[in-house]
Amino acid sequence: MSKPLHRTTLRYRALILLLVPVAITYTVYRAVKDGGWRYLLQRFGFGYPPVQAPSVLIHCASVGEFNAAKPLILRLREQYPDYHLIISTNTPTAAKLVSAQADERITHVYMPLDYPFAVNRLLMHVRPVSVLILETEIWPTLFFQTAKKSIGIAIVNGRLSEKTLRASRFFKNEQQASLKNLSLVLARSEEDYLRFLDLGAEPHSTHVTGNLKYAAARTGKSSCSTAFKYPFLLAVSTHEDEELQLAQHLPLLQEKNHLLVIAPRYPERSQALRYQLQQENWTVSLHSQRHGAAERTDIYIIDALGQLDGFFSEATLVFVGGSLISRGGHNLLEPAGFGKCTVVGPHTDNFALETKELKEAGALVQVSDNRELGLQLAHLLDNAEARNQYGENAQQFVRHKASVLDSYLRHLQPILQLR
């Protein structure tokens, strides 16, 4: 007996209709800015390539979700060789990453806006066996239309914040109905599991399966080389204002014969960031304009995606951004997998679980502000033994957690079968 469907409410349908002018304006703006013609068409349900083979649709809203999903994508390719994998994103930045790895069995599309005509056109062209949604995306129309077509749909690596639970009654009611259309909710932690239940997920189809990002974290060193002559502090996923705070520690870094290497969260900021730092009288180089540091520079900016492996391998220390300012932090597991001593600021709400577990494992240094960051940098740059211990603890932690992927595949197997 099939489970009952939970239709989107009249209020939600009225709301998204009222937002049509806003949706059109914003989508056109993003298309002109960086998305292009394909972004514009597909966000409204047009321009999708026909897929002949049975497919699995995996939705990764942005870069972080796609990076977390990579091990799952690779395992699905291996275990289901007849399936075509359709990776959908919301952002052009994530689209570039997916497209760089696309082949005859992996195709990128943009997830359409949550309108019935657009969602139905996607499902009609892609014809998925199942739909997997990474982390926190809850779209009432998508969930209803997928369930209506008897397509299995699951939230994978599910996480919910306290902010979501404090949303207005209207949005909580919509989310509750949406969750009841799901086949599975696979939560990354006990805390997230309880939040999903509180929001309205079905207990019999909600499970704790662990953090998929642990499977995404590579361990070991990279074969890539930076060709740098000097040691360096690597600051990744930084945001506006964080780079200026980090630059305050350049006298310390120079005293220790270290460069500052910055990989901004959004590489398109690199030119403006370079100008901003040059106004502070620092010499700044861009990765795209000179590969390696043949000459001395104060700050080196990595202004392209997919270039970090060699830098992670060779960095003396790693700072993960989005944490000195109120952005909630970014992925801590990537540097941990490379066995690096990693430092973060106080704002890690989006990665609270990883922060807690890494700190408990003696694998992460968290500071309360930029002043304390300077003190910790001074201590760690002078203390190779402490750095190495943090790095070893981090790598052991990631290796211990790597089996999480097997748990995901066991739970997903029923909805991945052809009917």
N, C-alpha and C positions, 0 to 999 in steps of 0.2 A: 504493500500500500504506500503510495507516494505521500510525502509530507505536504501539509497545507501551504499555499502561497500567501505571502503577505505583501499586498499591493502597496505601492507608494500612495500616500494620502493626497487628498485633493489640495490641501494647503501646500504641500511640497510641490506639486505640479503647478499650482498657481504661482508660487515663488519663483521657480526656475523660468516660467514664462515671463514674469515681470523683469527678470534679469537678462533677458535676451539682448537688449541694447548694450548692456555692460559686457556681456560675453562676446558679442561681435566686436565691439571696440577694442577690448583687451586682446582678443585673438589676432585681429588685424595688426595691432601694434607689435605684438610679439613676432608675427610673421615677417613684418617689415624689418624689425630690429635684428633678428637672428634666426628665425625659424624657417623662413622661405615658403614657397608655394605649397610644398607637400604638407608642412605644418598646418597651414590655413585650411587646406582641403580635408585632411584627416581629422582635425579637431571637430569638424562638422559632419564626419561620417562618410566622406567621399575620398576617392583615390586610393583605395586599398587594393593590394595585389591579390588576385585569386589564388587560393591554396588548394592544390589537388589532393595531397596526402592528409590523413587525419592529423590534427594539430593540438598543441597545448598552448594556451595563451597565458603568458606570465607578465603581470603588470608590475613594473618597477617605476614608481613615480619619478625618481630623480637618481642622481649618481650614487648616493649611499645605498639605496635599495638594490640597484643593479650590482654593485660590488658585493653586497651580501648574498645575492642570488646566484652568483657565478658558479660556486660548487654544485648547487642544485641543478643548474642548467647543464653543466658538463655531465653530471650523473644521469640526468634524464636522456641526454643524447646517447649515452652508453647503454642504458637499460631499455630504451624504447627506440630502436634504430629506425622504425618505420614512421615515427612521428616527426612532424615539422614543428619547430618551436617558434612561436610568435612572441617577441619581446616588445611590450608596449611601454612607453614613457610619457610623461607630461611635458618634459623640458627638452629643448634643443641640445643642451649640454650633455644630458644623458644619452640622447639620440646619437650623438657623435661617437660615444664610447661603444654603444651597441653596434652601430653600423660598421665600426672598425673590425668587429669580430663576426660580422654576418657572413654566411656562406649559403650553400644550397639547402641547408637544413635550419638555418636561423635567419629570421627576417625581423626587421624593426618596423613598427608602426607607432603612430601617436594615438594614445587613448582618446576617444572622442569625449566631448563635453557630455554631461549626464542628461541628455535629452533622448527620449525613446527612439525617434527616427534615426539618430546618429548611432546609438548603441546597437540597434537592430541591424543596421547596415554593416557594422563591424562583425557582429556575430554571423551574419549571413555570408560574408566573404571569407572569413577565417574558418568557420565551422569547427570550433574547438571541441575536443573530447572533454576537456575540463579547463577551468580558469583558476589561476593561482594569483592571489593578491598579496604583495609584500607589505607587511608591517601594519600600517595605520589607515590605509585608504578605505573609507566606507562610503560607497556611492549607491544610494537607494535604487535608482533606475537600473543601473548596471546589474546589481544583485537580483532585482526582481525579474528583469528580462532574461537573465541567464538561467535562473531557477525555473522560470516559466517554460523554457525550452528543454528542461530536464538535463541541463548541463551541470556537472558537478562543479562547485565553486568553494574555494578554501582561502582563508586568510593564513598566510605563512609567515613565521617569525613575528607573530602578532604582538604589538605593544600598544598600550594605552596610557595616557598621562592622566594625572589628577585633574588637569584642566579640562579634559574631555568629559570627565564625570561631572564637572561643575557647569557644563553647558546648560543652555536654557531648556525648559521642558519640551519645547517644540523640537529642537534638534535631538534631544535624547530619545524622544518618542520615535523619530524617524530612524535613528540609528538602531534602536531596539528592534523595530520591525525588519530592518535590513539584515541584522544579524540572524534573525530566524529563517531567512532564506538561504543561509549558508549550509553547505554540507559538512564543513569542518572549520574549526578555529584551532590553529596550532600556535600556542603562546610561547614566548621565549623565556618566561619565568613564572614562578608561582604568583608573584604580585600581579603580573599582567593577566594571568589566568583568572584571578579573582576579580579583577577590574572588568574583564569581558563578561563574566557571569553577572556582575553587578549591573552592567549596561544592558543585559538581556540575552546573551548568548545561551544556547541550549547546553545544559550540563553534559548530556550524553555524547555530544559531538565536539566538546572543547577539551583540549589536552595541553599539558605542559611538555614541550619537546626540546626545550633548550634554545640557546641563542645561535641561530644559523651563521652569524658572523664569525663564530669560532671556527667553523669549517672553512670560511673564506680566508682566514688569516694564514698566509704562507709561513713556513718555517724554514730557517736556513739563510744562506746568503744568495745574492743575485750574481749572475755572470756578467751583468752590465757593469760598466766602469764609468765614473765621472771624469776621470783624467785630472782631477784636482791635485794641485801641488800642496795645498794647505788643508789642515783639518777644519771642520765646520760644524756649526749648530744648524740643524734642519728644522724649520718651522713650517708645518703643513696645515692646509685648510684654514688659513688665516683670513680675517675679515677687516673691513675698514676700521681704522684706529688701532687695531692690534699691532700692525706692522710698525707704527710710530712708537708704541710702547716697547716693542722688542728692540727697536733701534736705539733706545736709551741705554741698552746694555752693550752697545758696540765698543766703548772704551775698554770694558772688561774683556770682551772677546778678543780685541786687538792685543791687549796685554797678554792674553793666553795664546796668541798667534792663531786665532780662529776667525773664519769668515762667518757671516750670517747668510744662510741660504733660505729663501722664502718661496713656498709654493702656495699662492693664494687659492682660496676655495673656488673662486671664479677667475680663471686665467684671463678673461677679457678685461679685467681690471689692471692688468700688468703695466700697460703704457702709462695710465694715470698714476699708478702707484710709483712707478719709476720717477715720474716728474715730481711727485709729492716728496719723495725721499731725497731727491737731488736738491730740493729747496732747503733741506736741512744740511746741505754741504757734504753729503755722503756720495761716494762714487758708486754707481749702480750699473750692473750689467744684466742683460737679458739672455736667457738660455738659447732663444731662437737666433740670436745674433752672434753668439760665440759659444761653441760647445767646449765645455771644460774651462778651467780658470788658468789659462796660459799666463795671464798677467794678474797682478794683485788687484783686488776690488774689495770694497767694504761690504757690499750687499749684492747677492746674485739671485735673480728672480727666475723661477721656472715658469715660463709663460705658455705651457702647453700641457694637455692631459696625457696620462700614460707614460710619464717620464721618471717616476719616482723610485723604481726598484734599486737602481744603482746608488741613489742618494741615501735611501734607507740603509743599505748595506754598509756604506762608508761613513755615515754621520757619527760624530762623537756622542751627541745627544739629540733627542727629538722633542720638539714642543708641538703639541696638537692644539690647533686654534679653535676659534668659536667658544673659547673658555675664559679668556680674560675679559670679554664683554658678554652681554646677556644673549647669547645665541644658542646655548644648550650644549655646545661641544660637538665633536665629530669622532670618527672611528679611531679608537685607541688600540684596536687589535692588530692593525697592520704593522706598526712599529714593534709591537710586542712579538709578533711572529718572526721578525727579523732579529730578535734578541737585543733590542735597544732599550737603554734607560730612557724612559719617557716622562715628560713633565707636562702637567696641565694646570689651567687656572681653576677658579672656584665654580664656574658655570658649566656644569656637565649634566644638566637635567635630562637631556635626550639620551644620555649614555650612563645613567645613574647605576644601573646594574653592573655594567662592565667596570666602571670606576670603583665601585664597592669591592667587587671580587678581585680586581687587580691589586688594589691597595691591601686587601687582606692577605694576598699571596706575596706581598713584599715586592711587587712588580711595577709600581707606579708611584711617582712623586706628585702630590697635588699641593698647590700653593694658594694662598688666600688673596693675593694681589700682586701687582707688578713689582713692588718693592721686595716682597718675599721671593719672587721669581729670580731677582738679581742675586739674592743671598744664596739660593739653591744652585744657581748656575756657577757661582764662584766656588761653592763647596764641591760640586760634582766634577767640574773641570779639573780640579786639583786632586781628585780622589778616584783614580782608575779602578781601584778595588771595589768601591761602592757602586760605580757605574756598571761594572761587569756583573756584580751580584744582582742588581736590579734587572739587567738584561737576561741573565740566565733564568731567574725566577719567571720572567715574562714568557720566555720561550717554552719553558716546561709547562706553564699554565695553559698556553695555547695548544700544545701537543696533547695534553690531558683531555681537553674539551673537544678535540677534533671529531670524535665519533658521533657527534650530534646529527650529522647528515643521515646516518643509517636510520635513526629514529624518525626523521621526516619522511624518508622513502617508505617506511613500513606503514605509517599512517595514511600517506597519500595513495598508496597502491589501489584501494577500491575505486577511487574516482578517476584514476588514470587508465582504467580498462575500457576497451571499446565495448559499446553496448550492442 
